[in-house]
Amino acid sequence: MDESLWDCGNDWAPFGSDEGADAYCEYRSWRAANPGEDLMGCIRWIGDENGYADAFTFDATIIATVLGQLVDEGRIDASVKPAARVAIARQVAEAEDDERRSLLASTLRAIEAG
């Protein structure tokens, strides 16, 4: 797995942005309150893009939440992979540099394998 995914100092890495770091903390709080629930419950709790300042924040939240499950549980519920794919695809469409596109490709591979 690409170690750069876990770089908390890189704003383009899933947990490196403020949005991603906050989403991971929120995921952990949600999981503590909902230990046996499928992660789709958390995605529903996150809501839709209308509750966020912009698409980047919404997408970063979805991506970090899904990867948060991988980090904490070593797996990703299949039910949330489509939402993660959409978030990544939107981010790829907006990416302006190779580093960002590379990290998003690594993120997708990690999610598909999770």
N, CA, C and O atoms as CSV, one atom per row, in Angstrom:
chain,resi,resn,atom,element,x,y,z
A,1,MET,N,N,0.840,-1.177,0.000
A,1,MET,CA,C,0.000,0.000,0.000
A,1,MET,C,C,0.887,1.243,0.000
A,1,MET,O,O,1.945,1.261,0.629
A,2,ASP,N,N,0.462,2.244,-0.686
A,2,ASP,CA,C,1.211,3.484,-0.818
A,2,ASP,C,C,1.270,4.211,0.525
A,2,ASP,O,O,0.247,4.679,1.026
A,3,GLU,N,N,2.448,4.303,1.098
A,3,GLU,CA,C,2.628,4.939,2.411
A,3,GLU,C,C,2.271,6.422,2.393
A,3,GLU,O,O,1.946,6.984,3.439
A,4,SER,N,N,2.326,7.063,1.233
A,4,SER,CA,C,2.015,8.490,1.165
A,4,SER,C,C,0.543,8.768,1.480
A,4,SER,O,O,0.184,9.903,1.795
A,5,LEU,N,N,-0.303,7.753,1.400
A,5,LEU,CA,C,-1.708,7.928,1.764
A,5,LEU,C,C,-1.881,8.351,3.213
A,5,LEU,O,O,-2.830,9.057,3.555
A,6,TRP,N,N,-0.968,7.920,4.050
A,6,TRP,CA,C,-1.109,8.135,5.490
A,6,TRP,C,C,-0.312,9.343,5.983
A,6,TRP,O,O,-0.181,9.546,7.190
A,7,ASP,N,N,0.219,10.142,5.060
A,7,ASP,CA,C,1.018,11.317,5.412
A,7,ASP,C,C,0.116,12.433,5.934
A,7,ASP,O,O,-0.583,13.088,5.161
A,8,CYS,N,N,0.136,12.640,7.223
A,8,CYS,CA,C,-0.719,13.668,7.847
A,8,CYS,C,C,-0.209,15.081,7.598
A,8,CYS,O,O,-0.905,16.049,7.901
A,9,GLY,N,N,0.983,15.212,7.056
A,9,GLY,CA,C,1.539,16.529,6.763
A,9,GLY,C,C,1.297,16.976,5.332
A,9,GLY,O,O,1.613,18.114,4.983
A,10,ASN,N,N,0.743,16.108,4.497
A,10,ASN,CA,C,0.490,16.424,3.093
A,10,ASN,C,C,-0.986,16.777,2.929
A,10,ASN,O,O,-1.853,15.926,3.130
A,11,ASP,N,N,-1.273,18.005,2.572
A,11,ASP,CA,C,-2.663,18.447,2.423
A,11,ASP,C,C,-3.451,17.655,1.395
A,11,ASP,O,O,-4.681,17.628,1.451
A,12,TRP,N,N,-2.768,17.009,0.457
A,12,TRP,CA,C,-3.471,16.219,-0.563
A,12,TRP,C,C,-3.752,14.803,-0.110
A,12,TRP,O,O,-4.593,14.128,-0.705
A,13,ALA,N,N,-3.073,14.332,0.927
A,13,ALA,CA,C,-3.304,12.973,1.433
A,13,ALA,C,C,-4.652,12.925,2.157
A,13,ALA,O,O,-5.095,13.938,2.697
A,14,PRO,N,N,-5.305,11.766,2.176
A,14,PRO,CA,C,-6.648,11.678,2.754
A,14,PRO,C,C,-6.792,12.205,4.183
A,14,PRO,O,O,-7.821,12.795,4.512
A,15,PHE,N,N,-5.804,12.010,5.024
A,15,PHE,CA,C,-5.898,12.499,6.396
A,15,PHE,C,C,-5.062,13.758,6.621
A,15,PHE,O,O,-5.002,14.268,7.740
A,16,GLY,N,N,-4.421,14.260,5.574
A,16,GLY,CA,C,-3.548,15.419,5.705
A,16,GLY,C,C,-4.274,16.754,5.694
A,16,GLY,O,O,-3.805,17.730,6.279
A,17,SER,N,N,-5.414,16.794,5.030
A,17,SER,CA,C,-6.190,18.043,5.024
A,17,SER,C,C,-6.946,18.172,6.344
A,17,SER,O,O,-7.185,17.183,7.037
A,18,ASP,N,N,-7.311,19.393,6.675
A,18,ASP,CA,C,-8.131,19.599,7.869
A,18,ASP,C,C,-9.437,18.824,7.756
A,18,ASP,O,O,-9.908,18.237,8.730
A,19,GLU,N,N,-10.018,18.826,6.558
A,19,GLU,CA,C,-11.283,18.127,6.337
A,19,GLU,C,C,-11.133,16.630,6.575
A,19,GLU,O,O,-11.984,16.007,7.210
A,20,GLY,N,N,-10.051,16.059,6.062
A,20,GLY,CA,C,-9.820,14.625,6.229
A,20,GLY,C,C,-9.528,14.252,7.665
A,20,GLY,O,O,-10.040,13.252,8.169
A,21,ALA,N,N,-8.709,15.051,8.328
A,21,ALA,CA,C,-8.388,14.777,9.732
A,21,ALA,C,C,-9.638,14.886,10.601
A,21,ALA,O,O,-9.866,14.046,11.472
A,22,ASP,N,N,-10.438,15.909,10.370
A,22,ASP,CA,C,-11.689,16.065,11.127
A,22,ASP,C,C,-12.641,14.903,10.860
A,22,ASP,O,O,-13.270,14.385,11.783
A,23,ALA,N,N,-12.744,14.499,9.606
A,23,ALA,CA,C,-13.646,13.402,9.250
A,23,ALA,C,C,-13.220,12.104,9.935
A,23,ALA,O,O,-14.072,11.344,10.396
A,24,TYR,N,N,-11.936,11.845,10.007
A,24,TYR,CA,C,-11.462,10.633,10.677
A,24,TYR,C,C,-11.828,10.664,12.161
A,24,TYR,O,O,-12.257,9.651,12.713
A,25,CYS,N,N,-11.663,11.801,12.801
A,25,CYS,CA,C,-12.040,11.928,14.217
A,25,CYS,C,C,-13.541,11.726,14.395
A,25,CYS,O,O,-13.974,11.048,15.327
A,26,GLU,N,N,-14.326,12.309,13.507
A,26,GLU,CA,C,-15.781,12.144,13.578
A,26,GLU,C,C,-16.184,10.691,13.324
A,26,GLU,O,O,-17.078,10.163,13.986
A,27,TYR,N,N,-15.515,10.047,12.359
A,27,TYR,CA,C,-15.793,8.627,12.109
A,27,TYR,C,C,-15.554,7.812,13.381
A,27,TYR,O,O,-16.373,6.964,13.736
A,28,ARG,N,N,-14.453,8.062,14.057
A,28,ARG,CA,C,-14.126,7.292,15.262
A,28,ARG,C,C,-15.171,7.515,16.355
A,28,ARG,O,O,-15.526,6.586,17.080
A,29,SER,N,N,-15.656,8.738,16.469
A,29,SER,CA,C,-16.726,9.015,17.444
A,29,SER,C,C,-18.006,8.278,17.051
A,29,SER,O,O,-18.678,7.685,17.895
A,30,TRP,N,N,-18.333,8.325,15.755
A,30,TRP,CA,C,-19.517,7.627,15.271
A,30,TRP,C,C,-19.387,6.134,15.520
A,30,TRP,O,O,-20.333,5.499,15.987
A,31,ARG,N,N,-18.233,5.571,15.216
A,31,ARG,CA,C,-18.027,4.129,15.386
A,31,ARG,C,C,-18.149,3.731,16.853
A,31,ARG,O,O,-18.710,2.678,17.157
A,32,ALA,N,N,-17.637,4.549,17.766
A,32,ALA,CA,C,-17.740,4.245,19.196
A,32,ALA,C,C,-19.208,4.173,19.635
A,32,ALA,O,O,-19.566,3.365,20.492
A,33,ALA,N,N,-20.042,5.015,19.048
A,33,ALA,CA,C,-21.460,5.028,19.386
A,33,ALA,C,C,-22.265,3.986,18.612
A,33,ALA,O,O,-23.392,3.662,18.987
A,34,ASN,N,N,-21.680,3.461,17.527
A,34,ASN,CA,C,-22.377,2.517,16.641
A,34,ASN,C,C,-21.461,1.350,16.293
A,34,ASN,O,O,-21.144,1.154,15.120
A,35,PRO,N,N,-21.028,0.570,17.280
A,35,PRO,CA,C,-19.978,-0.424,17.037
A,35,PRO,C,C,-20.311,-1.533,16.046
A,35,PRO,O,O,-19.402,-2.057,15.402
A,36,GLY,N,N,-21.546,-1.901,15.904
A,36,GLY,CA,C,-21.855,-3.010,15.007
A,36,GLY,C,C,-22.494,-2.602,13.704
A,36,GLY,O,O,-22.824,-3.460,12.884
A,37,GLU,N,N,-22.676,-1.320,13.494
A,37,GLU,CA,C,-23.406,-0.849,12.318
A,37,GLU,C,C,-22.521,-0.807,11.079
A,37,GLU,O,O,-21.330,-0.504,11.151
A,38,ASP,N,N,-23.133,-1.118,9.944
A,38,ASP,CA,C,-22.472,-0.988,8.652
A,38,ASP,C,C,-22.081,0.478,8.457
A,38,ASP,O,O,-22.803,1.376,8.888
A,39,LEU,N,N,-20.958,0.715,7.819
A,39,LEU,CA,C,-20.459,2.076,7.628
A,39,LEU,C,C,-21.426,2.943,6.818
A,39,LEU,O,O,-21.333,4.169,6.866
A,40,MET,N,N,-22.334,2.338,6.090
A,40,MET,CA,C,-23.325,3.130,5.349
A,40,MET,C,C,-24.132,3.987,6.317
A,40,MET,O,O,-24.587,5.068,5.940
A,41,GLY,N,N,-24.318,3.544,7.529
A,41,GLY,CA,C,-24.997,4.368,8.530
A,41,GLY,C,C,-24.243,5.654,8.789
A,41,GLY,O,O,-24.860,6.701,8.985
A,42,CYS,N,N,-22.930,5.598,8.793
A,42,CYS,CA,C,-22.112,6.792,8.979
A,42,CYS,C,C,-22.209,7.700,7.754
A,42,CYS,O,O,-22.276,8.922,7.887
A,43,ILE,N,N,-22.216,7.111,6.581
A,43,ILE,CA,C,-22.339,7.902,5.355
A,43,ILE,C,C,-23.688,8.621,5.345
A,43,ILE,O,O,-23.768,9.784,4.947
A,44,ARG,N,N,-24.744,7.937,5.780
A,44,ARG,CA,C,-26.055,8.590,5.880
A,44,ARG,C,C,-26.008,9.723,6.899
A,44,ARG,O,O,-26.593,10.785,6.683
A,45,TRP,N,N,-25.310,9.494,8.010
A,45,TRP,CA,C,-25.170,10.502,9.060
A,45,TRP,C,C,-24.425,11.729,8.530
A,45,TRP,O,O,-24.763,12.864,8.868
A,46,ILE,N,N,-23.411,11.490,7.698
A,46,ILE,CA,C,-22.675,12.598,7.077
A,46,ILE,C,C,-23.631,13.438,6.232
A,46,ILE,O,O,-23.523,14.663,6.196
A,47,GLY,N,N,-24.548,12.784,5.567
A,47,GLY,CA,C,-25.538,13.503,4.767
A,47,GLY,C,C,-25.109,13.672,3.334
A,47,GLY,O,O,-24.399,12.834,2.779
A,48,ASP,N,N,-25.546,14.762,2.739
A,48,ASP,CA,C,-25.212,15.007,1.339
A,48,ASP,C,C,-24.404,16.300,1.206
A,48,ASP,O,O,-24.150,17.011,2.179
A,49,GLU,N,N,-24.026,16.561,0.007
A,49,GLU,CA,C,-23.139,17.694,-0.271
A,49,GLU,C,C,-23.726,19.033,0.174
A,49,GLU,O,O,-22.979,19.969,0.459
A,50,ASN,N,N,-25.035,19.134,0.237
A,50,ASN,CA,C,-25.670,20.398,0.614
A,50,ASN,C,C,-25.288,20.860,2.016
A,50,ASN,O,O,-25.386,22.048,2.325
A,51,GLY,N,N,-24.854,19.934,2.862
A,51,GLY,CA,C,-24.469,20.299,4.221
A,51,GLY,C,C,-23.027,20.754,4.353
A,51,GLY,O,O,-22.553,20.977,5.467
A,52,TYR,N,N,-22.322,20.897,3.246
A,52,TYR,CA,C,-20.897,21.226,3.261
A,52,TYR,C,C,-20.621,22.500,2.472
A,52,TYR,O,O,-21.375,22.872,1.573
A,53,ALA,N,N,-19.536,23.151,2.828
A,53,ALA,CA,C,-19.182,24.420,2.186
A,53,ALA,C,C,-18.899,24.258,0.695
A,53,ALA,O,O,-19.188,25.154,-0.099
A,54,ASP,N,N,-18.331,23.104,0.319
A,54,ASP,CA,C,-17.987,22.876,-1.085
A,54,ASP,C,C,-17.815,21.387,-1.336
A,54,ASP,O,O,-17.796,20.582,-0.405
A,55,ALA,N,N,-17.690,21.038,-2.611
A,55,ALA,CA,C,-17.568,19.631,-3.000
A,55,ALA,C,C,-16.283,19.007,-2.453
A,55,ALA,O,O,-16.283,17.835,-2.074
A,56,PHE,N,N,-15.184,19.775,-2.405
A,56,PHE,CA,C,-13.935,19.224,-1.886
A,56,PHE,C,C,-14.116,18.741,-0.452
A,56,PHE,O,O,-13.686,17.641,-0.104
A,57,THR,N,N,-14.746,19.558,0.373
A,57,THR,CA,C,-14.937,19.200,1.779
A,57,THR,C,C,-15.798,17.952,1.907
A,57,THR,O,O,-15.485,17.053,2.687
A,58,PHE,N,N,-16.873,17.898,1.146
A,58,PHE,CA,C,-17.750,16.722,1.169
A,58,PHE,C,C,-16.993,15.476,0.728
A,58,PHE,O,O,-17.034,14.447,1.402
A,59,ASP,N,N,-16.302,15.571,-0.408
A,59,ASP,CA,C,-15.555,14.420,-0.922
A,59,ASP,C,C,-14.464,13.978,0.050
A,59,ASP,O,O,-14.299,12.783,0.297
A,60,ALA,N,N,-13.723,14.935,0.599
A,60,ALA,CA,C,-12.662,14.603,1.555
A,60,ALA,C,C,-13.236,13.905,2.776
A,60,ALA,O,O,-12.606,13.007,3.334
A,61,THR,N,N,-14.421,14.312,3.190
A,61,THR,CA,C,-15.081,13.692,4.337
A,61,THR,C,C,-15.443,12.242,4.036
A,61,THR,O,O,-15.198,11.356,4.855
A,62,ILE,N,N,-16.016,12.000,2.884
A,62,ILE,CA,C,-16.373,10.632,2.493
A,62,ILE,C,C,-15.121,9.761,2.398
A,62,ILE,O,O,-15.086,8.660,2.949
A,63,ILE,N,N,-14.110,10.244,1.710
A,63,ILE,CA,C,-12.885,9.465,1.504
A,63,ILE,C,C,-12.221,9.136,2.833
A,63,ILE,O,O,-11.856,7.983,3.063
A,64,ALA,N,N,-12.057,10.107,3.703
A,64,ALA,CA,C,-11.392,9.869,4.989
A,64,ALA,C,C,-12.220,8.961,5.879
A,64,ALA,O,O,-11.662,8.161,6.630
A,65,THR,N,N,-13.530,9.067,5.813
A,65,THR,CA,C,-14.388,8.185,6.607
A,65,THR,C,C,-14.213,6.737,6.177
A,65,THR,O,O,-14.044,5.846,7.011
A,66,VAL,N,N,-14.255,6.511,4.875
A,66,VAL,CA,C,-14.108,5.150,4.354
A,66,VAL,C,C,-12.715,4.601,4.667
A,66,VAL,O,O,-12.581,3.455,5.098
A,67,LEU,N,N,-11.683,5.413,4.452
A,67,LEU,CA,C,-10.329,4.957,4.783
A,67,LEU,C,C,-10.151,4.791,6.291
A,67,LEU,O,O,-9.355,3.964,6.736
A,68,GLY,N,N,-10.884,5.567,7.067
A,68,GLY,CA,C,-10.824,5.419,8.518
A,68,GLY,C,C,-11.217,4.020,8.949
A,68,GLY,O,O,-10.607,3.448,9.852
A,69,GLN,N,N,-12.233,3.470,8.307
A,69,GLN,CA,C,-12.615,2.100,8.631
A,69,GLN,C,C,-11.480,1.133,8.281
A,69,GLN,O,O,-11.208,0.195,9.030
A,70,LEU,N,N,-10.832,1.358,7.164
A,70,LEU,CA,C,-9.711,0.502,6.776
A,70,LEU,C,C,-8.598,0.573,7.810
A,70,LEU,O,O,-8.042,-0.456,8.194
A,71,VAL,N,N,-8.271,1.769,8.261
A,71,VAL,CA,C,-7.210,1.953,9.251
A,71,VAL,C,C,-7.571,1.262,10.563
A,71,VAL,O,O,-6.756,0.541,11.139
A,72,ASP,N,N,-8.787,1.486,11.025
A,72,ASP,CA,C,-9.175,0.985,12.342
A,72,ASP,C,C,-9.590,-0.480,12.348
A,72,ASP,O,O,-9.348,-1.189,13.324
A,73,GLU,N,N,-10.220,-0.943,11.254
A,73,GLU,CA,C,-10.788,-2.294,11.251
A,73,GLU,C,C,-10.148,-3.234,10.241
A,73,GLU,O,O,-10.442,-4.429,10.229
A,74,GLY,N,N,-9.273,-2.699,9.394
A,74,GLY,CA,C,-8.593,-3.542,8.420
A,74,GLY,C,C,-9.462,-3.966,7.251
A,74,GLY,O,O,-9.108,-4.880,6.507
A,75,ARG,N,N,-10.593,-3.305,7.089
A,75,ARG,CA,C,-11.521,-3.651,6.004
A,75,ARG,C,C,-12.412,-2.453,5.734
A,75,ARG,O,O,-12.446,-1.495,6.507
A,76,ILE,N,N,-13.139,-2.524,4.615
A,76,ILE,CA,C,-14.112,-1.500,4.262
A,76,ILE,C,C,-15.400,-2.211,3.879
A,76,ILE,O,O,-15.385,-3.133,3.064
A,77,ASP,N,N,-16.507,-1.787,4.461
A,77,ASP,CA,C,-17.803,-2.351,4.098
A,77,ASP,C,C,-18.060,-2.096,2.618
A,77,ASP,O,O,-17.891,-0.976,2.135
A,78,ALA,N,N,-18.466,-3.132,1.905
A,78,ALA,CA,C,-18.722,-3.018,0.464
A,78,ALA,C,C,-19.789,-1.976,0.155
A,78,ALA,O,O,-19.770,-1.370,-0.917
A,79,SER,N,N,-20.705,-1.764,1.070
A,79,SER,CA,C,-21.811,-0.833,0.827
A,79,SER,C,C,-21.365,0.610,0.623
A,79,SER,O,O,-22.084,1.387,-0.005
A,80,VAL,N,N,-20.207,0.985,1.133
A,80,VAL,CA,C,-19.755,2.380,1.034
A,80,VAL,C,C,-18.755,2.621,-0.093
A,80,VAL,O,O,-18.413,3.766,-0.390
A,81,LYS,N,N,-18.295,1.559,-0.710
A,81,LYS,CA,C,-17.316,1.734,-1.788
A,81,LYS,C,C,-17.848,2.561,-2.957
A,81,LYS,O,O,-17.094,3.356,-3.517
A,82,PRO,N,N,-19.122,2.406,-3.350
A,82,PRO,CA,C,-19.618,3.274,-4.437
A,82,PRO,C,C,-19.545,4.766,-4.095
A,82,PRO,O,O,-19.186,5.571,-4.953
A,83,ALA,N,N,-19.875,5.141,-2.879
A,83,ALA,CA,C,-19.794,6.555,-2.477
A,83,ALA,C,C,-18.351,7.036,-2.530
A,83,ALA,O,O,-18.088,8.165,-2.944
A,84,ALA,N,N,-17.420,6.193,-2.116
A,84,ALA,CA,C,-16.003,6.560,-2.161
A,84,ALA,C,C,-15.528,6.706,-3.603
A,84,ALA,O,O,-14.758,7.613,-3.916
A,85,ARG,N,N,-15.983,5.818,-4.475
A,85,ARG,CA,C,-15.598,5.917,-5.891
A,85,ARG,C,C,-16.068,7.235,-6.504
A,85,ARG,O,O,-15.324,7.879,-7.244
A,86,VAL,N,N,-17.295,7.631,-6.196
A,86,VAL,CA,C,-17.828,8.892,-6.721
A,86,VAL,C,C,-17.009,10.065,-6.197
A,86,VAL,O,O,-16.648,10.962,-6.959
A,87,ALA,N,N,-16.713,10.060,-4.899
A,87,ALA,CA,C,-15.928,11.154,-4.308
A,87,ALA,C,C,-14.547,11.241,-4.957
A,87,ALA,O,O,-14.074,12.332,-5.276
A,88,ILE,N,N,-13.909,10.097,-5.150
A,88,ILE,CA,C,-12.582,10.088,-5.772
A,88,ILE,C,C,-12.661,10.560,-7.219
A,88,ILE,O,O,-11.830,11.355,-7.657
A,89,ALA,N,N,-13.643,10.083,-7.957
A,89,ALA,CA,C,-13.786,10.495,-9.367
A,89,ALA,C,C,-13.970,11.998,-9.476
A,89,ALA,O,O,-13.396,12.627,-10.365
A,90,ARG,N,N,-14.757,12.580,-8.591
A,90,ARG,CA,C,-14.938,14.036,-8.628
A,90,ARG,C,C,-13.647,14.759,-8.306
A,90,ARG,O,O,-13.344,15.795,-8.897
A,91,GLN,N,N,-12.881,14.212,-7.364
A,91,GLN,CA,C,-11.611,14.841,-7.020
A,91,GLN,C,C,-10.604,14.710,-8.154
A,91,GLN,O,O,-9.843,15.643,-8.412
A,92,VAL,N,N,-10.587,13.581,-8.827
A,92,VAL,CA,C,-9.684,13.396,-9.972
A,92,VAL,C,C,-10.022,14.417,-11.060
A,92,VAL,O,O,-9.123,14.995,-11.671
A,93,ALA,N,N,-11.303,14.635,-11.299
A,93,ALA,CA,C,-11.719,15.583,-12.326
A,93,ALA,C,C,-11.258,17.009,-12.010
A,93,ALA,O,O,-11.060,17.813,-12.921
A,94,GLU,N,N,-11.091,17.316,-10.741
A,94,GLU,CA,C,-10.669,18.657,-10.323
A,94,GLU,C,C,-9.164,18.770,-10.075
A,94,GLU,O,O,-8.640,19.875,-9.939
A,95,ALA,N,N,-8.474,17.640,-10.015
A,95,ALA,CA,C,-7.040,17.644,-9.691
A,95,ALA,C,C,-6.248,18.388,-10.755
A,95,ALA,O,O,-6.449,18.199,-11.954
A,96,GLU,N,N,-5.344,19.238,-10.285
A,96,GLU,CA,C,-4.553,20.043,-11.206
A,96,GLU,C,C,-3.088,19.644,-11.261
A,96,GLU,O,O,-2.316,20.231,-12.019
A,97,ASP,N,N,-2.696,18.662,-10.473
A,97,ASP,CA,C,-1.291,18.252,-10.530
A,97,ASP,C,C,-1.158,16.739,-10.400
A,97,ASP,O,O,-2.066,16.050,-9.935
A,98,ASP,N,N,-0.004,16.249,-10.824
A,98,ASP,CA,C,0.243,14.808,-10.845
A,98,ASP,C,C,0.279,14.195,-9.454
A,98,ASP,O,O,-0.169,13.063,-9.268
A,99,GLU,N,N,0.804,14.923,-8.475
A,99,GLU,CA,C,0.857,14.375,-7.114
A,99,GLU,C,C,-0.553,14.078,-6.608
A,99,GLU,O,O,-0.802,13.008,-6.052
A,100,ARG,N,N,-1.454,14.999,-6.794
A,100,ARG,CA,C,-2.835,14.814,-6.344
A,100,ARG,C,C,-3.478,13.640,-7.065
A,100,ARG,O,O,-4.111,12.800,-6.425
A,101,ARG,N,N,-3.330,13.563,-8.377
A,101,ARG,CA,C,-3.904,12.451,-9.140
A,101,ARG,C,C,-3.316,11.118,-8.701
A,101,ARG,O,O,-4.031,10.119,-8.618
A,102,SER,N,N,-2.021,11.097,-8.420
A,102,SER,CA,C,-1.364,9.873,-7.968
A,102,SER,C,C,-1.901,9.419,-6.610
A,102,SER,O,O,-2.158,8.233,-6.402
A,103,LEU,N,N,-2.067,10.365,-5.692
A,103,LEU,CA,C,-2.617,10.025,-4.377
A,103,LEU,C,C,-4.058,9.533,-4.486
A,103,LEU,O,O,-4.455,8.613,-3.771
A,104,LEU,N,N,-4.826,10.131,-5.361
A,104,LEU,CA,C,-6.202,9.677,-5.548
A,104,LEU,C,C,-6.248,8.278,-6.155
A,104,LEU,O,O,-7.097,7.469,-5.780
A,105,ALA,N,N,-5.347,7.988,-7.086
A,105,ALA,CA,C,-5.280,6.639,-7.655
A,105,ALA,C,C,-4.896,5.626,-6.575
A,105,ALA,O,O,-5.457,4.531,-6.528
A,106,SER,N,N,-3.952,5.980,-5.714
A,106,SER,CA,C,-3.572,5.097,-4.608
A,106,SER,C,C,-4.717,4.915,-3.630
A,106,SER,O,O,-4.923,3.824,-3.098
A,107,THR,N,N,-5.453,5.977,-3.398
A,107,THR,CA,C,-6.604,5.918,-2.506
A,107,THR,C,C,-7.648,4.948,-3.068
A,107,THR,O,O,-8.185,4.117,-2.335
A,108,LEU,N,N,-7.923,5.053,-4.333
A,108,LEU,CA,C,-8.895,4.152,-4.965
A,108,LEU,C,C,-8.433,2.696,-4.854
A,108,LEU,O,O,-9.234,1.813,-4.546
A,109,ARG,N,N,-7.158,2.449,-5.101
A,109,ARG,CA,C,-6.645,1.077,-4.994
A,109,ARG,C,C,-6.801,0.553,-3.570
A,109,ARG,O,O,-7.180,-0.603,-3.380
A,110,ALA,N,N,-6.520,1.375,-2.577
A,110,ALA,CA,C,-6.646,0.962,-1.183
A,110,ALA,C,C,-8.102,0.653,-0.838
A,110,ALA,O,O,-8.390,-0.316,-0.136
A,111,ILE,N,N,-9.005,1.474,-1.332
A,111,ILE,CA,C,-10.425,1.253,-1.061
A,111,ILE,C,C,-10.918,-0.015,-1.742
A,111,ILE,O,O,-11.655,-0.798,-1.143
A,112,GLU,N,N,-10.516,-0.218,-2.991
A,112,GLU,CA,C,-10.935,-1.431,-3.692
A,112,GLU,C,C,-10.390,-2.690,-3.021
A,112,GLU,O,O,-11.061,-3.721,-3.005
A,113,ALA,N,N,-9.201,-2.616,-2.477
A,113,ALA,CA,C,-8.594,-3.778,-1.819
A,113,ALA,C,C,-9.140,-3.998,-0.411
A,113,ALA,O,O,-9.057,-5.104,0.122
A,114,GLY,N,N,-9.701,-2.942,0.196
A,114,GLY,CA,C,-10.123,-2.982,1.589
A,114,GLY,C,C,-11.321,-3.814,1.880
A,114,GLY,O,O,-11.746,-3.904,3.032
